[in-house]
């Protein structure tokens, strides 16, 4: 593999070449000073050229072996091709790097300077290329994800396990947060993407619906509505329920479904696990999406399908419109698109039935 480095412009084009960018600026001015013999009074006067990793390795081989035939063999190329590499290198630099005669090949003063530069550039360049190949090959990387707690607990564990098994070198960063926090984390570039309920993201974000879920009324077998096979809003409104805090996507969806009416509240909680404990203790019933049913002990509780005016809650992939995701993030998104709709459908097919 060759990498071309512009001698008159060595600012890196990718973050993974940072180490090269730190090494080159400190070494090349010294080279410019030694090249003043060629009549260049300023570094910017040196003609543009591209320096390839192949040229650097050929130069280093000849500087070490001091013999064109052995250096060409070391580089696994013909002697004529090797000689052309060196000639083109010297021509591009406008400097003679080797003194040649029939018996010996010696470095010139400028060659000694250039050898010092190349000895730094080769390992740094090879390391940068190796790092980039690791990222391209998905051996390294980082994916930062935000998602609703219900999505994390019900859908993501299996998907994350699959991803870690396939790409163990990629680090995953996860944030299980409410819907509004998902939006802000994506907008502020704190995460690569989010999985959240449908919202108004604004013009800077893209929202893609991957699946949708429905809602259930969860109650004790002794509740007055326990014998219903299906419930409507009209059925539930006369009764007090355990509701979720206002930033919750569950609360926002339920409130929108009965607006301008309001739910009668027994208690307000933040977490599904809290609601599950309260329902189990007989404090009151609640309404949750199918993704949240896993938090409830349905061996002693009932879950009855609810028909809402807004019956489905969309589960969406939220991204920045101007973002180009990393290869690692793209791979995770690809896995989500393939697996998440199937997992939601599987959960829906396991909806509890009334005894």
PyMOL commands that set and color helices and strands:
alter all, ss='L'
color gray80, all
select helices_A, chain A and resi 15-38+43-45+53-65+68-74+79-93+109-136+149-166+179-187+233-237+249-258+272-280+290-295+327-349
alter helices_A, ss='H'
color red, helices_A
select strands_A, chain A and resi 4-6+50-52+98-100+105-107+141-147+170-176+193-197+205-213+215-220+230-232+240-244+264-269+285-289+301-307+313-320
alter strands_A, ss='S'
color yellow, strands_A
deselect
rebuild
show_as cartoon
